[in-house]
Amino acid sequence: QLYYQVLNFAMIVSSALMIWKGLIVITGSESPIVVVLSGSMEPAFHRGDLLFLTNFHDDPIRAGEIVVFKVEGRDIPIVHRVIKIHEKENGNIKFLTKGDNNEVDDRGLYKEGQNWLEKKDVVGRARGFLPYVGMVTIIMNDYPKFKYALLAVMGAYVLLKRES
């Protein structure tokens, strides 16, 4: 019985991983779903909103779009709006971002000496969202004991659950 339960748990985990990898392929984004962690994009997005991303490389980035980008030296991606596009003669596009609720642009967030973002910095572009669904993630990050307790309860449930 225990062997069956462990196998069942492994199947659930592997199925979730396959779905995640499938979403990565379909959306073209290394992270097709992200949670807004700060209030910098209010009123467009609030803390805890779950964003759905795509990142198709053929699609040009435009001013006004909301992008999720990574900056060298920071682990957590940032969700902000593109405010300026700078196109070079060779076709390369650079752009500047800013949070809707921030007073200044994001140059202070970029790595030292970097004034513009490039396409390679983009994780994805917001295509839709579910309000406040990501609050569970924020609570688990803010209160690690809650996260471990929840994982322990879920693990115990899977291992102790009896088939009828």
Accessible surface in RSA format (square Angstrom, percent):
REM  Atomic radii and reference values for relative SASA: ProtOr
REM  Chains: A
REM  Algorithm: Lee & Richards
REM  Probe-radius: 1.40
REM  Slices: 20
REM RES _ NUM      All-atoms   Total-Side   Main-Chain    Non-polar    All polar
REM                ABS   REL    ABS   REL    ABS   REL    ABS   REL    ABS   REL
RES GLN A   1   114.96  64.3  70.14  51.3  44.82 106.7  36.77  78.3  78.19  59.3
RES LEU A   2   119.61  66.6 113.38  81.1   6.22  15.6 115.34  81.0   4.27  11.5
RES TYR A   3   164.71  76.9 158.08  89.9   6.63  17.3 125.60  94.4  39.11  48.2
RES TYR A   4   113.74  53.1 112.17  63.8   1.57   4.1  78.04  58.6  35.70  44.0
RES GLN A   5     0.34   0.2   0.34   0.2   0.00   0.0   0.08   0.2   0.26   0.2
RES VAL A   6    73.67  48.5  73.06  66.1   0.61   1.5  73.44  63.8   0.23   0.6
RES LEU A   7    95.61  53.2  93.01  66.5   2.60   6.5  93.29  65.5   2.32   6.2
RES ASN A   8    27.52  19.0  22.87  22.1   4.65  11.2   5.31  12.8  22.21  21.5
RES PHE A   9    88.58  44.3  88.58  54.9   0.00   0.0  88.58  53.7   0.00   0.0
RES ALA A  10    52.76  48.5  44.88  69.3   7.88  17.9  49.79  70.1   2.97   7.9
RES MET A  11   119.01  61.6 114.23  75.6   4.78  11.4  77.84  66.2  41.17  54.5
RES ILE A  12    93.31  53.1  89.16  66.4   4.15  10.0  92.14  66.4   1.16   3.2
RES VAL A  13    77.98  51.3  74.58  67.5   3.41   8.2  77.00  66.9   0.98   2.7
RES SER A  14    50.71  42.9  48.49  64.7   2.22   5.1  39.67  84.5  11.04  15.5
RES SER A  15    42.83  36.2  42.26  56.4   0.57   1.3  24.57  52.3  18.26  25.6
RES ALA A  16    58.54  53.8  49.55  76.5   8.99  20.5  53.67  75.6   4.87  12.9
RES LEU A  17   104.37  58.1 100.47  71.9   3.90   9.8 103.79  72.9   0.58   1.6
RES MET A  18   128.69  66.6 118.25  78.3  10.44  24.9  80.64  68.6  48.05  63.7
RES ILE A  19   117.04  66.6 109.05  81.2   7.98  19.2 115.62  83.3   1.42   3.9
RES TRP A  20    86.00  34.5  85.17  41.2   0.83   1.9  69.93  37.3  16.07  26.1
RES LYS A  21   116.16  56.7 115.50  70.9   0.67   1.6  66.31  59.7  49.85  53.1
RES GLY A  22    28.96  35.7   0.00   N/A  28.96  35.7  28.06  77.0   0.90   2.0
RES LEU A  23    58.61  32.6  57.76  41.3   0.85   2.1  57.76  40.6   0.85   2.3
RES ILE A  24    41.58  23.7  40.19  29.9   1.39   3.4  40.19  28.9   1.39   3.8
RES VAL A  25   124.59  82.0 101.83  92.2  22.76  54.8 108.00  93.8  16.59  45.0
RES ILE A  26   126.14  71.8 111.38  83.0  14.75  35.6 117.55  84.6   8.59  23.3
RES THR A  27    18.14  12.9  17.70  17.9   0.44   1.0  18.14  24.4   0.00   0.0
RES GLY A  28    34.18  42.1   0.00   N/A  34.18  42.1  23.35  64.1  10.83  24.2
RES SER A  29     0.32   0.3   0.00   0.0   0.32   0.7   0.32   0.7   0.00   0.0
RES GLU A  30   104.54  60.0  85.28  64.5  19.26  45.9  35.86  69.4  68.68  56.1
RES SER A  31    24.81  21.0  24.81  33.1   0.00   0.0  13.77  29.3  11.03  15.5
RES PRO A  32     3.44   2.5   2.00   1.8   1.44   5.2   2.00   1.7   1.44   9.0
RES ILE A  33    51.26  29.2  42.07  31.3   9.19  22.2  42.07  30.3   9.19  24.9
RES VAL A  34    17.63  11.6  12.45  11.3   5.18  12.5  17.63  15.3   0.00   0.0
RES VAL A  35    26.87  17.7  14.46  13.1  12.42  29.9  14.46  12.6  12.42  33.7
RES VAL A  36     4.86   3.2   4.16   3.8   0.71   1.7   4.86   4.2   0.00   0.0
RES LEU A  37    65.97  36.7  53.09  38.0  12.88  32.4  53.09  37.3  12.88  34.7
RES SER A  38    55.79  47.1  51.44  68.6   4.35  10.0  42.74  91.0  13.05  18.3
RES GLY A  39    25.30  31.2   0.00   N/A  25.30  31.2  16.15  44.3   9.15  20.5
RES SER A  40    21.51  18.2  16.46  22.0   5.05  11.6  14.99  31.9   6.52   9.1
RES MET A  41     0.67   0.3   0.63   0.4   0.04   0.1   0.63   0.5   0.04   0.0
RES GLU A  42    58.40  33.5  56.54  42.8   1.85   4.4   7.66  14.8  50.74  41.4
RES PRO A  43   113.83  83.0 100.29  91.4  13.55  49.2 101.23  83.6  12.61  78.4
RES ALA A  44    37.46  34.4  13.72  21.2  23.74  54.0  26.70  37.6  10.76  28.5
RES PHE A  45    15.04   7.5  15.04   9.3   0.00   0.0  15.04   9.1   0.00   0.0
RES HIS A  46    62.59  34.2  62.59  43.5   0.00   0.0  36.10  37.2  26.49  30.8
RES ARG A  47    97.35  40.9  94.25  48.0   3.10   7.4  36.46  49.8  60.89  36.9
RES GLY A  48     0.00   0.0   0.00   N/A   0.00   0.0   0.00   0.0   0.00   0.0
RES ASP A  49     1.55   1.1   1.55   1.5   0.00   0.0   0.00   0.0   1.55   1.5
RES LEU A  50    27.25  15.2  27.25  19.5   0.00   0.0  27.25  19.1   0.00   0.0
RES LEU A  51     0.00   0.0   0.00   0.0   0.00   0.0   0.00   0.0   0.00   0.0
RES PHE A  52    75.31  37.7  75.29  46.6   0.02   0.0  75.31  45.7   0.00   0.0
RES LEU A  53     2.16   1.2   0.00   0.0   2.16   5.4   0.00   0.0   2.16   5.8
RES THR A  54    22.81  16.2  22.81  23.1   0.00   0.0  22.70  30.5   0.11   0.2
RES ASN A  55    10.12   7.0   9.61   9.3   0.51   1.2   0.04   0.1  10.08   9.7
RES PHE A  56    99.04  49.5  95.77  59.3   3.27   8.5  98.76  59.9   0.28   0.8
RES HIS A  57   130.43  71.3 108.25  75.2  22.17  56.7  80.80  83.3  49.63  57.7
RES ASP A  58   142.93 100.1 113.29 112.8  29.64  70.1  43.20 101.7  99.74  99.5
RES ASP A  59    43.85  30.7  39.72  39.5   4.13   9.8  14.95  35.2  28.90  28.8
RES PRO A  60    61.25  44.6  54.34  49.5   6.91  25.1  61.25  50.6   0.00   0.0
RES ILE A  61     9.57   5.4   2.73   2.0   6.84  16.5   2.73   2.0   6.84  18.6
RES ARG A  62   130.62  54.8 128.16  65.3   2.46   5.9  56.77  77.6  73.86  44.8
RES ALA A  63    63.10  58.0  37.89  58.5  25.22  57.4  38.20  53.8  24.90  66.0
RES GLY A  64    37.12  45.8   0.00   N/A  37.12  45.8  26.77  73.5  10.35  23.2
RES GLU A  65    33.36  19.1  26.74  20.2   6.62  15.8  28.18  54.5   5.18   4.2
RES ILE A  66    23.92  13.6  18.69  13.9   5.23  12.6  18.69  13.5   5.23  14.2
RES VAL A  67     0.00   0.0   0.00   0.0   0.00   0.0   0.00   0.0   0.00   0.0
RES VAL A  68     0.59   0.4   0.59   0.5   0.00   0.0   0.59   0.5   0.00   0.0
RES PHE A  69     0.00   0.0   0.00   0.0   0.00   0.0   0.00   0.0   0.00   0.0
RES LYS A  70    86.76  42.3  82.81  50.8   3.95   9.4  41.05  37.0  45.71  48.7
RES VAL A  71     6.17   4.1   0.89   0.8   5.28  12.7   3.76   3.3   2.41   6.5
RES GLU A  72   128.74  73.9 104.21  78.8  24.53  58.4  49.78  96.3  78.96  64.5
RES GLY A  73    83.26 102.7   0.00   N/A  83.26 102.7  42.42 116.4  40.85  91.5
RES ARG A  74   110.63  46.4  96.30  49.1  14.33  34.1  23.68  32.4  86.95  52.7
RES ASP A  75   137.71  96.5 112.22 111.7  25.49  60.3  36.01  84.8 101.69 101.4
RES ILE A  76   102.58  58.4  98.74  73.6   3.84   9.3  99.33  71.5   3.26   8.8
RES PRO A  77    40.58  29.6  28.99  26.4  11.59  42.1  28.99  23.9  11.59  72.1
RES ILE A  78    25.36  14.4  21.86  16.3   3.50   8.4  25.36  18.3   0.00   0.0
RES VAL A  79    15.73  10.4  10.26   9.3   5.48  13.2  10.26   8.9   5.48  14.9
RES HIS A  80     4.82   2.6   4.82   3.3   0.00   0.0   2.97   3.1   1.85   2.2
RES ARG A  81    63.67  26.7  63.67  32.5   0.00   0.0  21.77  29.8  41.90  25.4
RES VAL A  82     0.89   0.6   0.00   0.0   0.89   2.1   0.00   0.0   0.89   2.4
RES ILE A  83    65.47  37.3  41.94  31.2  23.53  56.7  46.09  33.2  19.38  52.6
RES LYS A  84   113.88  55.6 110.66  67.9   3.22   7.7  63.19  56.9  50.69  54.0
RES ILE A  85    62.21  35.4  31.83  23.7  30.38  73.2  31.83  22.9  30.38  82.4
RES HIS A  86    79.50  43.4  77.50  53.9   2.00   5.1  44.71  46.1  34.79  40.5
RES GLU A  87   117.56  67.5  88.85  67.2  28.71  68.4  22.04  42.6  95.53  78.0
RES LYS A  88    86.44  42.2  76.28  46.8  10.15  24.2  40.51  36.5  45.93  48.9
RES GLU A  89   190.44 109.3 148.30 112.2  42.14 100.3  70.61 136.6 119.83  97.8
RES ASN A  90   113.44  78.2  71.85  69.4  41.59 100.1  47.66 114.7  65.78  63.6
RES GLY A  91    43.70  53.9   0.00   N/A  43.70  53.9  26.61  73.0  17.09  38.3
RES ASN A  92    84.60  58.3  80.39  77.7   4.21  10.1  12.54  30.2  72.06  69.7
RES ILE A  93    52.99  30.2  42.16  31.4  10.83  26.1  42.16  30.4  10.83  29.4
RES LYS A  94    46.28  22.6  46.28  28.4   0.00   0.0   8.41   7.6  37.87  40.3
RES PHE A  95     1.30   0.6   1.30   0.8   0.00   0.0   1.30   0.8   0.00   0.0
RES LEU A  96     0.87   0.5   0.87   0.6   0.00   0.0   0.87   0.6   0.00   0.0
RES THR A  97     0.00   0.0   0.00   0.0   0.00   0.0   0.00   0.0   0.00   0.0
RES LYS A  98    48.86  23.8  48.17  29.6   0.69   1.6  28.69  25.8  20.17  21.5
RES GLY A  99     0.00   0.0   0.00   N/A   0.00   0.0   0.00   0.0   0.00   0.0
RES ASP A 100    49.98  35.0  22.31  22.2  27.67  65.4  15.08  35.5  34.90  34.8
RES ASN A 101    87.25  60.2  65.03  62.8  22.22  53.5   5.17  12.4  82.08  79.3
RES ASN A 102    49.01  33.8  39.97  38.6   9.04  21.8  11.32  27.2  37.70  36.4
RES GLU A 103   167.28  96.0 137.46 104.0  29.82  71.0  59.62 115.3 107.66  87.9
RES VAL A 104   111.66  73.5 106.36  96.3   5.30  12.8 110.59  96.1   1.06   2.9
RES ASP A 105    43.27  30.3  32.34  32.2  10.93  25.8   2.94   6.9  40.33  40.2
RES ASP A 106     2.65   1.9   1.58   1.6   1.08   2.5   1.08   2.5   1.58   1.6
RES ARG A 107    86.71  36.4  76.04  38.8  10.67  25.4  30.11  41.1  56.60  34.3
RES GLY A 108    76.06  93.8   0.00   N/A  76.06  93.8  44.72 122.7  31.33  70.2
RES LEU A 109    52.90  29.5  49.46  35.4   3.44   8.6  49.50  34.8   3.40   9.2
RES TYR A 110    10.95   5.1   0.00   0.0  10.95  28.5   0.00   0.0  10.95  13.5
RES LYS A 111    91.94  44.9  83.06  51.0   8.88  21.1  50.59  45.5  41.35  44.0
RES GLU A 112   179.40 103.0 144.62 109.4  34.78  82.8  65.59 126.9 113.82  92.9
RES GLY A 113    77.00  95.0   0.00   N/A  77.00  95.0  42.27 116.0  34.73  77.8
RES GLN A 114    34.40  19.2  24.78  18.1   9.62  22.9  17.42  37.1  16.97  12.9
RES ASN A 115    82.35  56.8  77.65  75.0   4.70  11.3   6.93  16.7  75.42  72.9
RES TRP A 116    61.39  24.6  56.11  27.2   5.28  12.4  38.32  20.4  23.07  37.4
RES LEU A 117     0.68   0.4   0.68   0.5   0.00   0.0   0.68   0.5   0.00   0.0
RES GLU A 118    59.52  34.2  59.52  45.0   0.00   0.0   8.16  15.8  51.36  41.9
RES LYS A 119    55.53  27.1  53.09  32.6   2.44   5.8  51.77  46.6   3.76   4.0
RES LYS A 120   160.93  78.5 120.22  73.8  40.71  96.9 101.48  91.3  59.45  63.3
RES ASP A 121    21.20  14.9  16.23  16.2   4.97  11.8   4.41  10.4  16.79  16.7
RES VAL A 122     9.12   6.0   0.04   0.0   9.08  21.9   0.19   0.2   8.93  24.2
RES VAL A 123     3.73   2.5   2.90   2.6   0.83   2.0   3.54   3.1   0.19   0.5
RES GLY A 124     0.00   0.0   0.00   N/A   0.00   0.0   0.00   0.0   0.00   0.0
RES ARG A 125     1.13   0.5   1.13   0.6   0.00   0.0   0.91   1.2   0.22   0.1
RES ALA A 126    21.65  19.9   4.04   6.2  17.61  40.1   4.23   6.0  17.42  46.1
RES ARG A 127   116.52  48.9  76.99  39.2  39.53  94.1  46.79  63.9  69.73  42.3
RES GLY A 128    29.52  36.4   0.00   N/A  29.52  36.4  27.89  76.5   1.63   3.6
RES PHE A 129    90.41  45.2  70.67  43.8  19.74  51.4  70.67  42.8  19.74  56.5
RES LEU A 130    81.77  45.5  81.77  58.5   0.00   0.0  81.77  57.4   0.00   0.0
RES PRO A 131    75.30  54.9  64.80  59.1  10.50  38.2  64.80  53.5  10.50  65.3
RES TYR A 132   119.28  55.7 110.26  62.7   9.02  23.5  86.26  64.8  33.02  40.7
RES VAL A 133    77.68  51.1  62.65  56.7  15.03  36.2  70.19  61.0   7.50  20.3
RES GLY A 134     2.84   3.5   0.00   N/A   2.84   3.5   2.84   7.8   0.00   0.0
RES MET A 135    63.66  33.0  63.66  42.1   0.00   0.0  62.31  53.0   1.35   1.8
RES VAL A 136    84.04  55.3  82.76  74.9   1.28   3.1  84.01  73.0   0.03   0.1
RES THR A 137    54.87  39.0  54.70  55.5   0.17   0.4  31.62  42.5  23.25  35.1
RES ILE A 138     3.72   2.1   3.04   2.3   0.68   1.6   3.72   2.7   0.00   0.0
RES ILE A 139    68.86  39.2  68.57  51.1   0.29   0.7  68.86  49.6   0.00   0.0
RES MET A 140    43.84  22.7  43.75  29.0   0.09   0.2  40.77  34.7   3.07   4.1
RES ASN A 141    88.92  61.3  66.62  64.4  22.30  53.7  22.39  53.9  66.53  64.3
RES ASP A 142    75.58  52.9  49.61  49.4  25.96  61.4  16.75  39.4  58.82  58.7
RES TYR A 143   138.37  64.6 135.75  77.2   2.62   6.8  90.46  68.0  47.91  59.1
RES PRO A 144    66.88  48.7  66.88  61.0   0.00   0.0  66.88  55.2   0.00   0.0
RES LYS A 145   180.05  87.8 173.74 106.6   6.30  15.0 118.80 106.9  61.25  65.2
RES PHE A 146    97.19  48.6  90.82  56.3   6.37  16.6  95.67  58.0   1.52   4.4
RES LYS A 147    59.87  29.2  59.87  36.7   0.00   0.0  19.82  17.8  40.05  42.7
RES TYR A 148   136.66  63.8 131.74  75.0   4.92  12.8  93.91  70.6  42.75  52.7
RES ALA A 149    55.13  50.7  45.87  70.8   9.26  21.1  54.22  76.4   0.91   2.4
RES LEU A 150    58.63  32.7  55.27  39.5   3.36   8.5  58.06  40.8   0.57   1.5
RES LEU A 151    95.10  53.0  87.98  62.9   7.12  17.9  88.25  62.0   6.85  18.4
RES ALA A 152    65.24  60.0  48.71  75.2  16.52  37.6  60.99  85.9   4.25  11.3
RES VAL A 153    98.93  65.1  95.09  86.1   3.84   9.3  97.92  85.1   1.01   2.7
RES MET A 154   100.57  52.1  98.43  65.1   2.14   5.1  74.56  63.4  26.01  34.5
RES GLY A 155    22.91  28.3   0.00   N/A  22.91  28.3  22.03  60.5   0.88   2.0
RES ALA A 156    44.94  41.3  37.61  58.0   7.33  16.7  42.75  60.2   2.19   5.8
RES TYR A 157   141.30  66.0 133.14  75.8   8.16  21.2 104.80  78.8  36.50  45.0
RES VAL A 158    25.22  16.6  24.24  21.9   0.98   2.4  25.04  21.8   0.18   0.5
RES LEU A 159    74.13  41.3  69.74  49.9   4.39  11.0  69.74  49.0   4.39  11.8
RES LEU A 160   125.77  70.0 114.82  82.1  10.95  27.5 115.09  80.8  10.68  28.7
RES LYS A 161    71.19  34.7  62.24  38.2   8.95  21.3  32.78  29.5  38.41  40.9
RES ARG A 162   161.17  67.7 142.16  72.5  19.01  45.3  62.63  85.6  98.54  59.7
RES GLU A 163    94.79  54.4  68.80  52.0  25.99  61.9  28.05  54.3  66.74  54.5
RES SER A 164   159.99 135.2  81.08 108.2  78.91 181.8  82.37 175.4  77.62 108.7
END  Absolute sums over single chains surface
CHAIN  1 A    10643.9       8853.7       1790.3       6824.1       3819.8
END  Absolute sums over all chains
TOTAL         10643.9       8853.7       1790.3       6824.1       3819.8
